[in-house]
Amino acid sequence: MLSITVTTNGELDANAHSSDPTQYDNTDLTEGAAARYITRRVTLAEGFESVNFKVLMSVNKPSNATVQVFIKASGIEDDTPFEEVTYTQLTANSTIPDSANDYDFSDVTFSLDSNFDSPIKTFSVKICLYSDSSSKIPSIRDFRAIALAT
């Protein structure tokens, strides 16, 4: 299985592999995701702030690939501009099985190891799809992000 170390691929950085080409060199895929999807910013309604999140999706993962999920979360009283907030990695609740073919999807839940210290008002999710083969990249469908009160 492909081994990706988050601390070396830069995905926790708020600007990792952003549209600003001066931030990172995206030519070497061993340093970043082969594909990534970043949701638009979500602002929770007043009274619905969250301290934890779950991300659910169906994943098709070739044997030479892996999937990572990150959340960028900003608290109610956080003065840091959202663009500068770093990402926090969520972990899969179980091992993501290798897919037998292109149509074999497995339901996977990603969650935080612990609650945030203060309630979160605004968030976005980043999904990174890694592979050591450009022809066999993981894919996802049925994506859901759930803000939890506890």
N, C-alpha and C positions, 0 to 999 in steps of 0.2 A: 504494500500500500504506500502511496505517496506520502511523505512526511513533510508537513509544512509547519514551520515555527513562526508563530505570530510576531514575536519580538524582532524577527529579522525581515519580515515581508512588509512592514510598515502599515498594515491595515488598521491598527488602532489609532493612527494619526488622523486628526480631523481632516487633513487635506490629502491624504494618501490617494494617489492616482486620480487626482481631481482633473477638471478640464484645464487647469493651468499647467502647461507642459514644462514650465520651469521648476515645478515642485518635485517631480520624480521622473526617472527614466523608465518608460514602460516597455522597452524593447526586450528585456530579459524576463520571461514569464516565471522563472524560478524565484523571482523576488516579489511576485504579486500574482493576483488571480488571472486566470485565462479569460474569465468573464466575471463581471460584477453587476449587480442591480442595486440601486439605491432608491428607496421610496422617497416620495416628496415628504416634506415636513408635515407632521400631524400635530395639531394643537387640541388638547382635550378640553372639553367644556368645563366651566367652573363647577366644582363639586365632584368632578370625575377624575381628579388627579390620581396618579398611580405610583406605586413604589416597586412594582415588579411587572415583568412582561413575559409572555409566551409567544413563540412564533411557530405556527404549524404549517406544514407544506407536504406535498407529495414529491419525492425525489427519485430521479432515475440516475443512478451513480454507476458508471463503468468501474471495473476493478482497478484501474490505474488512476482513480480520481478521488477527490474529497470535497466536502462542502463545509464552509464556515459561515456563521451568522453573527452580526454585530449590531449593537444599538447605540445611537447617539441620543442622549437624553439630557434635557435641560430642566432644572427645577423651577419652582414658582418664584423664588427670590434670587435666582442665579443671574448675576450681572454679566457673565461671559457671553459675548456674541455667539449665537448658535453655530456659526461657521467655524468657530475656534474650539468647540467642545470636542473632546476625544471620544472615540468609540469604546464600548465595553463588549467583550465577547460573550455570547451565549453558548451553552454547550448542549449537545444532543442528549436527550434523556436515555437513548439506547444507541447501539452501534448501527450505523446506516448500512444496510446490506447491499452487496454488489448486485446490480441488475443483470438479469439473464439476457435481455434484449432491449431494444429501443422503446418498447411499450410497457416495460416492467417498472412500475412506480411503487415506492414504499412510503407510507405515511410516517413522518418524523416530526417530533416536537423538540424545539430548542427552548431553553429557559436559562434564567440567571441563577448563579449559585447562591446568591443572597439578595435581599431587598436593597434598594437604594436608601441612603440615609435620610433623604427628605423627599417629599412628594414631587413627582415629575409632571410637568405641564405640557412640554413639547418633546417630540421624539421623531426619529427616522430610523429605518432599518436598512442595513447593507448586507447583501448576500454575495459571498465570494465562491466562485466555482473554479476549482483547481484540477489540472490534469497534466500528465506528462506526455500526452498525445493530443495534438490539435484537432484530430478527427474524432476523439472520444471524450467530449466534455460533458459533465453532468448537466441535467436540466431539471427544472422544477415546474410545478403547476399547483393550483389550489392553495395559493399563499394566503395566510391569515396572520395578523398580528393582534394580540389581545392584551390590553392594559389591565392589570390586576390591582385591586385595592390592597390586598395583603399578600 
